[in-house]
Amino acid sequence: MTDRGPAVAGALATYVFAVCRDADPAVVRDLPGIDDAAPVRALPLGTLTAVIQSVPAADFTDEAWQSRLSDQRELERYARAHHEVVSAAAAASPTVPLPLATLYHGDERARQALAEQADRFHSALRRIARHTEWGVKVYTPAETQVRPEPVAPSPPAPTGRTRPAAGAGLAYLERKRGMHQRRERRHDDALRTAEIVDAEVSRLATAFRRLRPHSAQAGERGVQVLNATYLVADHRAAELAQLTRALQERTGARIELSGPWVPYSFVGEV
C-alpha cells in the first residue's frame, strides 16, 4: 500500500498513519506527526476516515528511506512520531494502524487505494472495537551454574605420584548425569508453566498470538519461556491484571504484564 519512487522537486506525498471509524480531526490536529511543517489531518473515506499528513516526497524515495533505515536514531524518531499519532487516534475511536512509512502520491491516490480496502478495514475495526492489546511474558529463574565436584585423588603412592581413588571417575560421571537430569526437569517445568499461563490468559482473551521468546540478555534475572500478546476486551482489563497476579503466586514464575496497547498484532494485513 505504498507508492515510493523518484520524486519531483518540491512535490508532496500523503503519509497515512491509520484508518479509523468516526475519527474526530481535533484529536490529532495539534500533533507534529512525521513533519511538523504540515498539520496532521483527516481524510474522509466514505464511512471511514484516514489520518494523514502531507510530507516532502523527496524524504521518502527508496534511496532516502533505505538510508534512514540504517540510522537507528532517525528510525526511532519516525517510529515514535508515527505511534504517537496512532495512539491519539485509537484513544478516541477504533483504529487500524498502518505500517510505518505508508504513503501515496497525493490525497486522491490515497483515497482511492484505501477505499479499495474498505471491507478489510471494516472487518478489522469490528474485531478490535472496545479491545486493547496486552503483552504477557513469563520468566523462570536463571539456572545457577554449578560444576561437578572434582575427583578426589588417592593418597600419594610410594613414588610420590597421586592417582584417582577407585571408582572416582564413575562417581564424577554420575554427578554430571544428575546435573543434566535436573536441568532437563527444570526446563520441562518451565515449559509447563508457560503453557498453564498461556491457557488461562487465552480463555480470557478474544484472540492471542504466541511470539518467539527473547534470548536471555546480560543482567536479566530469569529465562523467558513465554512471550505472547492478547486481544482483551476493555471491560476485562482488571480481570486480566488479577489473573496474572494469581498465576504468578501459583506458579512461582515471574510474570510481566504490559499494556494496554493499540492492537497492532490483531488488525491483519491491511
C-alpha positions as CSV (number, residue, x, y, z in Angstrom):
1,M,0.0,0.0,0.0
2,T,2.9,2.3,-0.6
3,D,3.8,4.5,-3.6
4,R,7.5,5.2,-3.3
5,G,9.9,6.1,-6.1
6,P,11.5,9.1,-7.8
7,A,10.1,12.4,-6.5
8,V,9.7,15.7,-8.3
9,A,11.5,18.5,-6.5
10,G,9.1,20.2,-4.1
11,A,6.4,17.6,-4.6
12,L,4.3,16.4,-1.6
13,A,3.2,12.9,-0.7
14,T,0.4,11.8,1.5
15,Y,1.6,9.9,4.6
16,V,-1.1,7.7,6.1
17,F,-0.9,6.8,9.8
18,A,-4.2,4.9,10.4
19,V,-7.8,4.3,9.3
20,C,-10.5,5.0,11.8
21,R,-14.2,4.8,12.3
22,D,-15.8,8.2,13.2
23,A,-12.5,9.9,13.8
24,D,-12.5,13.4,15.3
25,P,-10.0,15.6,13.4
26,A,-9.4,17.7,16.5
27,V,-7.9,14.7,18.3
28,V,-4.8,14.7,16.1
29,R,-4.7,18.2,14.7
30,D,-2.1,19.6,17.1
31,L,0.3,16.6,16.9
32,P,3.6,17.2,15.0
33,G,3.4,13.9,13.2
34,I,6.3,13.0,10.9
35,D,7.0,16.5,9.6
36,D,5.6,19.4,11.6
37,A,5.6,21.7,8.5
38,A,2.1,20.5,7.8
39,P,-0.7,19.5,10.1
40,V,-1.9,16.0,10.8
41,R,-5.5,15.9,9.4
42,A,-8.4,13.6,8.5
43,L,-9.2,12.3,5.0
44,P,-12.8,11.1,4.6
45,L,-13.2,7.7,3.0
46,G,-16.9,7.3,2.9
47,T,-17.9,5.7,6.2
48,L,-14.2,5.6,7.3
49,T,-11.6,8.2,7.9
50,A,-7.8,8.1,7.3
51,V,-5.4,10.1,9.5
52,I,-2.9,11.6,7.2
53,Q,-0.2,14.3,6.7
54,S,1.4,15.9,3.7
55,V,5.2,15.3,3.7
56,P,8.0,16.1,1.2
57,A,8.0,13.2,-1.3
58,A,11.8,13.5,-1.6
59,D,12.2,12.3,2.0
60,F,10.6,9.0,1.2
61,T,12.1,7.9,-2.1
62,D,13.5,4.4,-2.0
63,E,17.0,5.7,-1.6
64,A,16.1,8.2,1.2
65,W,14.2,5.6,3.1
66,Q,16.9,2.9,2.9
67,S,19.3,5.5,4.2
68,R,17.0,6.2,7.1
69,L,16.6,2.6,7.9
70,S,20.4,2.4,8.6
71,D,20.2,5.3,11.0
72,Q,18.8,3.8,14.3
73,R,18.2,7.2,16.0
74,E,16.4,8.6,13.0
75,L,14.3,5.5,12.5
76,E,13.3,5.6,16.2
77,R,12.3,9.2,15.8
78,Y,10.0,8.3,13.0
79,A,8.6,5.3,14.8
80,R,7.8,7.3,17.9
81,A,6.1,10.1,15.9
82,H,4.0,7.5,13.9
83,H,3.0,5.7,17.1
84,E,2.0,9.0,18.9
85,V,-0.5,9.8,16.1
86,V,-1.9,6.3,16.0
87,S,-2.3,6.2,19.8
88,A,-4.1,9.5,19.9
89,A,-6.5,8.4,17.2
90,A,-7.0,5.0,18.9
91,A,-7.8,6.6,22.2
92,A,-10.8,8.3,20.6
93,S,-12.1,5.8,18.1
94,P,-11.5,2.2,16.9
95,T,-8.4,2.5,14.8
96,V,-6.4,0.3,12.4
97,P,-2.8,1.4,12.4
98,L,-0.9,1.3,9.1
99,P,2.7,0.3,8.8
100,L,5.5,2.9,9.2
101,A,6.0,4.9,6.0
102,T,2.8,4.1,4.2
103,L,2.4,6.9,1.7
104,Y,0.8,7.8,-1.7
105,H,1.2,10.4,-4.4
106,G,-1.4,12.8,-3.1
107,D,-4.7,12.6,-1.2
108,E,-6.7,11.3,-4.2
109,R,-4.4,8.4,-4.8
110,A,-4.5,7.6,-1.0
111,R,-8.3,7.9,-1.0
112,Q,-8.6,5.5,-4.0
113,A,-6.2,2.9,-2.6
114,L,-7.6,2.9,0.9
115,A,-11.2,2.8,-0.3
116,E,-10.4,-0.4,-2.2
117,Q,-9.5,-2.0,1.1
118,A,-12.7,-0.7,2.9
119,D,-14.1,-4.2,3.6
120,R,-10.9,-5.4,5.2
121,F,-10.7,-2.2,7.3
122,H,-14.3,-2.7,8.5
123,S,-13.6,-6.3,9.4
124,A,-10.5,-5.3,11.4
125,L,-12.4,-2.5,13.2
126,R,-15.2,-4.8,14.2
127,R,-12.6,-7.2,15.6
128,I,-10.7,-4.7,17.7
129,A,-13.6,-2.3,18.8
130,R,-13.5,-1.8,22.6
131,H,-10.5,-4.1,22.8
132,T,-6.8,-3.4,23.5
133,E,-3.6,-5.4,23.2
134,W,-1.7,-6.7,26.2
135,G,1.6,-8.4,26.4
136,V,2.4,-11.3,28.8
137,K,5.9,-12.5,29.4
138,V,6.9,-15.3,31.7
139,Y,10.3,-15.8,33.2
140,T,11.7,-18.7,35.2
141,P,14.8,-18.3,37.5
142,A,18.1,-18.5,35.7
143,E,20.0,-21.7,36.3
144,T,22.8,-21.4,38.8
145,Q,25.9,-22.7,37.3
146,V,27.3,-25.5,39.5
147,R,30.3,-27.5,38.5
148,P,30.6,-31.2,39.4
149,E,32.9,-31.7,42.4
150,P,36.5,-32.5,41.3
151,V,37.6,-36.1,41.6
152,A,39.4,-36.6,44.9
153,P,42.9,-38.1,44.5
154,S,44.1,-41.1,46.4
155,P,46.8,-40.7,49.0
156,P,50.3,-40.4,47.5
157,A,51.8,-43.6,46.2
158,P,55.3,-44.6,47.3
159,T,56.7,-42.9,44.2
160,G,55.1,-39.6,45.3
161,R,52.6,-39.5,42.5
162,T,48.8,-39.5,43.1
163,R,46.1,-41.3,41.2
164,P,42.3,-41.0,41.3
165,A,40.6,-43.0,44.0
166,A,38.9,-46.3,42.9
167,G,35.5,-45.5,41.3
168,A,36.1,-41.8,41.3
169,G,35.6,-41.5,37.6
170,L,32.3,-43.3,37.7
171,A,31.2,-41.0,40.6
172,Y,32.1,-38.0,38.6
173,L,30.0,-39.2,35.6
174,E,27.1,-39.9,37.9
175,R,27.1,-36.4,39.4
176,K,27.3,-34.9,35.9
177,R,24.4,-37.1,34.7
178,G,22.4,-36.0,37.7
179,M,23.0,-32.3,37.0
180,H,21.9,-32.9,33.4
181,Q,18.7,-34.6,34.5
182,R,17.9,-31.8,37.0
183,R,18.4,-29.2,34.2
184,E,16.0,-31.1,31.9
185,R,13.4,-31.3,34.7
186,R,13.7,-27.6,35.3
187,H,13.3,-26.9,31.6
188,D,10.2,-29.2,31.4
189,D,8.7,-27.5,34.4
190,A,9.3,-24.1,32.8
191,L,7.6,-25.1,29.6
192,R,4.6,-26.5,31.6
193,T,4.4,-23.2,33.5
194,A,4.3,-21.3,30.2
195,E,1.5,-23.5,28.9
196,I,-0.5,-23.0,32.0
197,V,-0.2,-19.2,31.9
198,D,-1.0,-19.1,28.2
199,A,-4.0,-21.4,28.5
200,E,-5.6,-19.4,31.3
201,V,-5.0,-15.9,29.8
202,S,-6.2,-17.2,26.4
203,R,-9.5,-18.2,27.9
204,L,-10.0,-14.6,29.0
205,A,-8.8,-13.0,25.7
206,T,-10.7,-12.6,22.4
207,A,-7.6,-13.5,20.4
208,F,-3.9,-14.3,21.1
209,R,-0.6,-14.7,19.4
210,R,2.5,-16.7,20.7
211,L,5.7,-15.0,19.8
212,R,9.3,-16.3,19.9
213,P,10.7,-15.9,23.4
214,H,13.6,-13.5,23.7
215,S,17.1,-14.8,24.4
216,A,18.5,-14.1,27.8
217,Q,20.4,-10.8,28.0
218,A,23.2,-9.9,30.3
219,G,21.9,-8.9,33.7
220,E,18.4,-10.4,33.3
221,R,17.0,-12.2,36.4
222,G,15.5,-15.1,34.5
223,V,14.9,-17.1,31.3
224,Q,11.9,-16.1,29.2
225,V,9.7,-19.1,28.5
226,L,6.6,-17.3,27.2
227,N,6.3,-14.2,25.0
228,A,2.7,-13.7,23.9
229,T,0.2,-11.0,23.1
230,Y,-3.5,-11.0,23.8
231,L,-6.5,-9.0,22.5
232,V,-8.6,-8.3,25.5
233,A,-12.0,-6.6,25.9
234,D,-11.6,-3.3,27.8
235,H,-14.1,-4.3,30.5
236,R,-11.9,-7.3,31.3
237,A,-8.6,-5.4,31.8
238,A,-8.9,-5.5,35.7
239,E,-9.6,-9.2,35.5
240,L,-6.5,-9.8,33.4
241,A,-4.3,-8.0,35.9
242,Q,-5.8,-10.0,38.8
243,L,-5.3,-13.3,36.9
244,T,-1.7,-12.7,36.1
245,R,-1.0,-11.9,39.8
246,A,-2.7,-15.1,40.8
247,L,-0.8,-17.1,38.3
248,Q,2.5,-15.6,39.5
249,E,1.7,-16.6,43.1
250,R,0.6,-20.1,42.0
251,T,3.5,-21.0,39.7
252,G,6.3,-19.1,41.3
253,A,7.4,-17.7,37.9
254,R,7.9,-14.0,37.2
255,I,5.1,-12.7,35.0
256,E,5.3,-9.3,33.3
257,L,2.0,-7.8,32.1
258,S,2.4,-4.8,29.7
259,G,-0.3,-2.6,28.0
260,P,-2.8,-1.6,27.1
261,W,-1.5,-1.0,23.6
262,V,-3.1,-0.2,20.3
263,P,-3.9,-3.7,18.9
264,Y,-1.2,-3.7,16.2
265,S,-1.0,-7.5,16.3
266,F,-4.6,-8.1,15.6
267,V,-5.6,-5.9,12.6
268,G,-4.3,-8.3,10.0
269,E,-2.5,-7.4,6.8
270,V,-4.2,-4.3,5.6
